[in-house]
Amino acid sequence: MTIAGWIMMLSVVLSFTVTLCWCLWKVITAPGQPEHFAHIELDTPDMKQD
């Protein structure tokens, strides 16, 4: 692999790692209760059986 290839690969891997760590840090240190992070209300037609 050429020097340019190594530079490109290292920059992509480094930027991905930094972004992943930043996102995890924001989620872990976010104030509030964890159950509010992913609130999904499922309302499908088969649930409306009276």
Biopython code that builds the backbone (N, CA, C, O; Angstrom):
import numpy as np
from Bio.PDB.StructureBuilder import StructureBuilder

atoms = [
    (1, "MET", "N", (0.844, -1.170, 0.000)),
    (1, "MET", "CA", (0.000, 0.000, 0.000)),
    (1, "MET", "C", (0.899, 1.246, 0.000)),
    (1, "MET", "O", (1.963, 1.257, 0.618)),
    (2, "THR", "N", (0.465, 2.253, -0.677)),
    (2, "THR", "CA", (1.253, 3.483, -0.758)),
    (2, "THR", "C", (1.080, 4.308, 0.512)),
    (2, "THR", "O", (0.228, 4.027, 1.355)),
    (3, "ILE", "N", (1.910, 5.324, 0.616)),
    (3, "ILE", "CA", (1.836, 6.237, 1.771)),
    (3, "ILE", "C", (0.476, 6.939, 1.794)),
    (3, "ILE", "O", (-0.118, 7.100, 2.860)),
    (4, "ALA", "N", (-0.014, 7.354, 0.636)),
    (4, "ALA", "CA", (-1.321, 8.018, 0.576)),
    (4, "ALA", "C", (-2.428, 7.073, 1.048)),
    (4, "ALA", "O", (-3.367, 7.502, 1.719)),
    (5, "GLY", "N", (-2.322, 5.812, 0.705)),
    (5, "GLY", "CA", (-3.299, 4.825, 1.149)),
    (5, "GLY", "C", (-3.295, 4.662, 2.654)),
    (5, "GLY", "O", (-4.354, 4.582, 3.276)),
    (6, "TRP", "N", (-2.106, 4.611, 3.248)),
    (6, "TRP", "CA", (-1.986, 4.500, 4.698)),
    (6, "TRP", "C", (-2.556, 5.731, 5.390)),
    (6, "TRP", "O", (-3.248, 5.618, 6.401)),
    (7, "ILE", "N", (-2.267, 6.896, 4.846)),
    (7, "ILE", "CA", (-2.778, 8.139, 5.430)),
    (7, "ILE", "C", (-4.298, 8.164, 5.365)),
    (7, "ILE", "O", (-4.960, 8.536, 6.334)),
    (8, "MET", "N", (-4.853, 7.767, 4.220)),
    (8, "MET", "CA", (-6.301, 7.752, 4.062)),
    (8, "MET", "C", (-6.936, 6.741, 5.022)),
    (8, "MET", "O", (-7.921, 7.059, 5.687)),
    (9, "MET", "N", (-6.387, 5.543, 5.097)),
    (9, "MET", "CA", (-6.939, 4.517, 5.974)),
    (9, "MET", "C", (-6.868, 4.943, 7.437)),
    (9, "MET", "O", (-7.843, 4.787, 8.171)),
    (10, "LEU", "N", (-5.740, 5.473, 7.865)),
    (10, "LEU", "CA", (-5.598, 5.902, 9.258)),
    (10, "LEU", "C", (-6.529, 7.064, 9.589)),
    (10, "LEU", "O", (-7.086, 7.120, 10.686)),
    (11, "SER", "N", (-6.701, 7.988, 8.654)),
    (11, "SER", "CA", (-7.585, 9.123, 8.923)),
    (11, "SER", "C", (-9.041, 8.675, 9.027)),
    (11, "SER", "O", (-9.788, 9.189, 9.860)),
    (12, "VAL", "N", (-9.448, 7.728, 8.195)),
    (12, "VAL", "CA", (-10.825, 7.240, 8.255)),
    (12, "VAL", "C", (-11.052, 6.456, 9.547)),
    (12, "VAL", "O", (-12.061, 6.659, 10.223)),
    (13, "VAL", "N", (-10.135, 5.575, 9.891)),
    (13, "VAL", "CA", (-10.280, 4.785, 11.118)),
    (13, "VAL", "C", (-10.254, 5.696, 12.342)),
    (13, "VAL", "O", (-11.042, 5.504, 13.268)),
    (14, "LEU", "N", (-9.379, 6.664, 12.360)),
    (14, "LEU", "CA", (-9.296, 7.591, 13.487)),
    (14, "LEU", "C", (-10.558, 8.440, 13.602)),
    (14, "LEU", "O", (-11.079, 8.613, 14.704)),
    (15, "SER", "N", (-11.055, 8.966, 12.501)),
    (15, "SER", "CA", (-12.260, 9.792, 12.568)),
    (15, "SER", "C", (-13.472, 8.971, 12.987)),
    (15, "SER", "O", (-14.321, 9.464, 13.729)),
    (16, "PHE", "N", (-13.566, 7.731, 12.525)),
    (16, "PHE", "CA", (-14.667, 6.860, 12.957)),
    (16, "PHE", "C", (-14.580, 6.584, 14.443)),
    (16, "PHE", "O", (-15.592, 6.648, 15.142)),
    (17, "THR", "N", (-13.399, 6.279, 14.940)),
    (17, "THR", "CA", (-13.215, 5.970, 16.354)),
    (17, "THR", "C", (-13.538, 7.177, 17.227)),
    (17, "THR", "O", (-14.184, 7.040, 18.266)),
    (18, "VAL", "N", (-13.096, 8.341, 16.813)),
    (18, "VAL", "CA", (-13.373, 9.565, 17.575)),
    (18, "VAL", "C", (-14.871, 9.854, 17.588)),
    (18, "VAL", "O", (-15.427, 10.203, 18.630)),
    (19, "THR", "N", (-15.524, 9.710, 16.440)),
    (19, "THR", "CA", (-16.963, 9.958, 16.371)),
    (19, "THR", "C", (-17.737, 8.964, 17.224)),
    (19, "THR", "O", (-18.677, 9.347, 17.921)),
    (20, "LEU", "N", (-17.357, 7.701, 17.178)),
    (20, "LEU", "CA", (-18.016, 6.683, 17.996)),
    (20, "LEU", "C", (-17.853, 6.987, 19.485)),
    (20, "LEU", "O", (-18.821, 6.923, 20.243)),
    (21, "CYS", "N", (-16.651, 7.312, 19.897)),
    (21, "CYS", "CA", (-16.403, 7.626, 21.311)),
    (21, "CYS", "C", (-17.177, 8.863, 21.743)),
    (21, "CYS", "O", (-17.713, 8.903, 22.851)),
    (22, "TRP", "N", (-17.242, 9.872, 20.879)),
    (22, "TRP", "CA", (-17.979, 11.095, 21.205)),
    (22, "TRP", "C", (-19.465, 10.789, 21.370)),
    (22, "TRP", "O", (-20.094, 11.281, 22.307)),
    (23, "CYS", "N", (-20.035, 9.983, 20.472)),
    (23, "CYS", "CA", (-21.452, 9.632, 20.563)),
    (23, "CYS", "C", (-21.733, 8.830, 21.828)),
    (23, "CYS", "O", (-22.714, 9.092, 22.526)),
    (24, "LEU", "N", (-20.893, 7.874, 22.120)),
    (24, "LEU", "CA", (-21.085, 7.091, 23.347)),
    (24, "LEU", "C", (-20.973, 7.973, 24.584)),
    (24, "LEU", "O", (-21.748, 7.814, 25.527)),
    (25, "TRP", "N", (-20.039, 8.881, 24.590)),
    (25, "TRP", "CA", (-19.874, 9.792, 25.724)),
    (25, "TRP", "C", (-21.116, 10.658, 25.904)),
    (25, "TRP", "O", (-21.558, 10.876, 27.033)),
    (26, "LYS", "N", (-21.685, 11.154, 24.804)),
    (26, "LYS", "CA", (-22.879, 11.993, 24.896)),
    (26, "LYS", "C", (-24.065, 11.196, 25.444)),
    (26, "LYS", "O", (-24.864, 11.736, 26.209)),
    (27, "VAL", "N", (-24.190, 9.939, 25.071)),
    (27, "VAL", "CA", (-25.297, 9.117, 25.551)),
    (27, "VAL", "C", (-25.097, 8.754, 27.013)),
    (27, "VAL", "O", (-26.040, 8.812, 27.802)),
    (28, "ILE", "N", (-23.890, 8.384, 27.375)),
    (28, "ILE", "CA", (-23.623, 7.954, 28.753)),
    (28, "ILE", "C", (-23.751, 9.106, 29.738)),
    (28, "ILE", "O", (-24.264, 8.919, 30.842)),
    (29, "THR", "N", (-23.296, 10.289, 29.359)),
    (29, "THR", "CA", (-23.302, 11.423, 30.282)),
    (29, "THR", "C", (-24.531, 12.312, 30.140)),
    (29, "THR", "O", (-24.592, 13.366, 30.773)),
    (30, "ALA", "N", (-25.506, 11.921, 29.333)),
    (30, "ALA", "CA", (-26.700, 12.740, 29.143)),
    (30, "ALA", "C", (-27.529, 12.765, 30.420)),
    (30, "ALA", "O", (-27.707, 11.734, 31.069)),
    (31, "PRO", "N", (-28.033, 13.934, 30.780)),
    (31, "PRO", "CA", (-28.890, 14.001, 31.967)),
    (31, "PRO", "C", (-30.260, 13.404, 31.663)),
    (31, "PRO", "O", (-30.686, 13.347, 30.510)),
    (32, "GLY", "N", (-30.918, 12.974, 32.686)),
    (32, "GLY", "CA", (-32.253, 12.412, 32.499)),
    (32, "GLY", "C", (-32.263, 10.917, 32.707)),
    (32, "GLY", "O", (-31.253, 10.302, 33.049)),
    (33, "GLN", "N", (-33.420, 10.360, 32.494)),
    (33, "GLN", "CA", (-33.600, 8.935, 32.735)),
    (33, "GLN", "C", (-33.367, 8.151, 31.452)),
    (33, "GLN", "O", (-33.747, 8.610, 30.374)),
    (34, "PRO", "N", (-32.754, 6.989, 31.546)),
    (34, "PRO", "CA", (-32.414, 6.211, 30.361)),
    (34, "PRO", "C", (-33.612, 5.733, 29.545)),
    (34, "PRO", "O", (-33.478, 5.512, 28.341)),
    (35, "GLU", "N", (-34.779, 5.569, 30.169)),
    (35, "GLU", "CA", (-35.913, 5.067, 29.410)),
    (35, "GLU", "C", (-36.443, 6.086, 28.403)),
    (35, "GLU", "O", (-37.267, 5.747, 27.554)),
    (36, "HIS", "N", (-35.977, 7.328, 28.493)),
    (36, "HIS", "CA", (-36.419, 8.356, 27.553)),
    (36, "HIS", "C", (-35.529, 8.437, 26.316)),
    (36, "HIS", "O", (-35.798, 9.251, 25.432)),
    (37, "PHE", "N", (-34.495, 7.634, 26.225)),
    (37, "PHE", "CA", (-33.605, 7.694, 25.067)),
    (37, "PHE", "C", (-34.262, 7.132, 23.809)),
    (37, "PHE", "O", (-34.094, 7.692, 22.725)),
    (38, "ALA", "N", (-34.991, 6.056, 23.933)),
    (38, "ALA", "CA", (-35.598, 5.428, 22.771)),
    (38, "ALA", "C", (-37.058, 5.111, 23.074)),
    (38, "ALA", "O", (-37.404, 3.986, 23.436)),
    (39, "HIS", "N", (-37.887, 6.102, 22.923)),
    (39, "HIS", "CA", (-39.296, 5.918, 23.209)),
    (39, "HIS", "C", (-40.022, 5.632, 21.894)),
    (39, "HIS", "O", (-40.095, 6.493, 21.018)),
    (40, "ILE", "N", (-40.551, 4.434, 21.765)),
    (40, "ILE", "CA", (-41.261, 4.041, 20.559)),
    (40, "ILE", "C", (-42.634, 3.527, 20.962)),
    (40, "ILE", "O", (-42.755, 2.636, 21.803)),
    (41, "GLU", "N", (-43.651, 4.090, 20.363)),
    (41, "GLU", "CA", (-45.007, 3.619, 20.607)),
    (41, "GLU", "C", (-45.471, 2.857, 19.382)),
    (41, "GLU", "O", (-45.648, 3.434, 18.309)),
    (42, "LEU", "N", (-45.663, 1.581, 19.544)),
    (42, "LEU", "CA", (-46.121, 0.756, 18.449)),
    (42, "LEU", "C", (-47.649, 0.708, 18.466)),
    (42, "LEU", "O", (-48.252, 0.380, 19.488)),
    (43, "ASP", "N", (-48.265, 1.030, 17.346)),
    (43, "ASP", "CA", (-49.705, 1.002, 17.233)),
    (43, "ASP", "C", (-50.044, 0.346, 15.897)),
    (43, "ASP", "O", (-50.213, 1.021, 14.881)),
    (44, "THR", "N", (-50.139, -0.967, 15.918)),
    (44, "THR", "CA", (-50.412, -1.715, 14.697)),
    (44, "THR", "C", (-51.865, -2.142, 14.651)),
    (44, "THR", "O", (-52.512, -2.216, 15.695)),
    (45, "PRO", "N", (-52.395, -2.423, 13.473)),
    (45, "PRO", "CA", (-53.819, -2.779, 13.359)),
    (45, "PRO", "C", (-54.199, -4.014, 14.172)),
    (45, "PRO", "O", (-55.326, -4.086, 14.660)),
    (46, "ASP", "N", (-53.317, -4.974, 14.335)),
    (46, "ASP", "CA", (-53.679, -6.166, 15.090)),
    (46, "ASP", "C", (-53.774, -5.908, 16.592)),
    (46, "ASP", "O", (-54.306, -6.743, 17.324)),
    (47, "MET", "N", (-53.271, -4.774, 17.061)),
    (47, "MET", "CA", (-53.376, -4.427, 18.478)),
    (47, "MET", "C", (-54.700, -3.771, 18.799)),
    (47, "MET", "O", (-55.040, -3.625, 19.973)),
    (48, "LYS", "N", (-55.463, -3.367, 17.784)),
    (48, "LYS", "CA", (-56.746, -2.675, 17.999)),
    (48, "LYS", "C", (-57.928, -3.628, 17.982)),
    (48, "LYS", "O", (-59.000, -3.275, 17.490)),
    (49, "GLN", "N", (-57.755, -4.795, 18.496)),
    (49, "GLN", "CA", (-58.863, -5.751, 18.564)),
    (49, "GLN", "C", (-59.648, -5.531, 19.844)),
    (49, "GLN", "O", (-59.141, -5.723, 20.949)),
    (50, "ASP", "N", (-60.878, -5.130, 19.671)),
    (50, "ASP", "CA", (-61.732, -4.840, 20.848)),
    (50, "ASP", "C", (-62.571, -6.019, 21.243)),
    (50, "ASP", "O", (-63.336, -5.938, 22.205)),
]
sb = StructureBuilder()
sb.init_structure("model")
sb.init_model(0)
sb.init_chain("A")
sb.init_seg("    ")
for serial, (resi, resn, name, xyz) in enumerate(atoms, 1):
    if name == "N":
        sb.init_residue(resn, " ", resi, " ")
    sb.init_atom(name, np.array(xyz, "f"), 0.0, 1.0, " ", f" {name:<3s}", serial, name[0])
structure = sb.get_structure()
